[in-house]
Amino acid sequence: MEDRIRTTITDGVADVRLVRSDKMNALDDAMFMALLETGEKLKSDSAVRAVVISGEGRAFCAGLDMSNFGRMASSESAPAKESSVTGRLAPRTHGIANRAQYAALVWRDIPVPVIAAVHGVAFGGGFQVALGADMRFVAPGTRFSVMEIKWGLVPDMAGMFLMKGLAREDIIRDLTYTGRIFEADDALAYGFATRLCNDPYAEALSVAREIADKSPSAIRAAKRILNDAPDNDAAAILLAESVEQDKLMGGAHQKEAIMANLEKRRPNFGG
């Protein structure tokens, strides 16, 4: 897995780096599996308080490896092995998703905030992986594309679902039907970029460290509310706020947050 993704954890911040830089971090089967394995490990690591995902080299992720398209065109079947994410896609392997979809959705299931630091290009599947993060910090000049239509395909890594939570439907249709490349400024205007940064990796790490200094219980509760409350269901969202707040009030992390503020010191939330 380390020839595709390397992860280091320091002071509660998981630094996840796509390291297939010679291929602009393109998604081959090994990269898909590395994304899944990394995400699954982080989901269960209670010491992790924030995650940054980025790509080494010239790009965040250039999308599906070109060799996969060659195999499709020649009608070659994918290797028949349990670890493969290629092949038939309709069977559900991860709850409501298949393996390829979960390579993007797993970042939503990690119970702490995930920041994607995006530079170079984020095309096709790479764009969809970035969409799975809570936030996207983007370098000026970064290019994006919902590129699947170029290859006679539709977005199939949860892109349709994830885009709907961020941009207007007519914009999503425009980008999906045309596959046109759009720039960082457009991504910000559309709602796909959270902020533009000259050094998105450094800024993402800085924000992740800031989050890691907040109450872990409150951060996880906030992500649960944002993930789980149905859109436009005011009653469900209001109830979720109240249920989570009841759990937090008077707890050890909340008391420490209060004392740290009153004593003007850095909080110590323990392991």
Secondary structure, DSSP 8 states (H G I E B T S, - for coil): -TTTEEEEEETTEEEEEE--GGGTT-B-HHHHHHHHHHHHHHHT-TT--EEEEEESTT-SB--B-HHHHHHHHTT------TT---S---S-SBTTB-HHHHHHHHHHHSSS-EEEEE-SEEETHHHHHHHTSSEEEE-TT-EEE-GGGGGT----SSHHHHHHTTS-HHHHHHHHHH---EEHHHHHHHTS-SEE-SSHHHHHHHHHHHHHTS-HHHHHHHHHHHHHS-TT-HHHHHHHHHHHHHHHTTSHHHHHHHHHHHTTS------
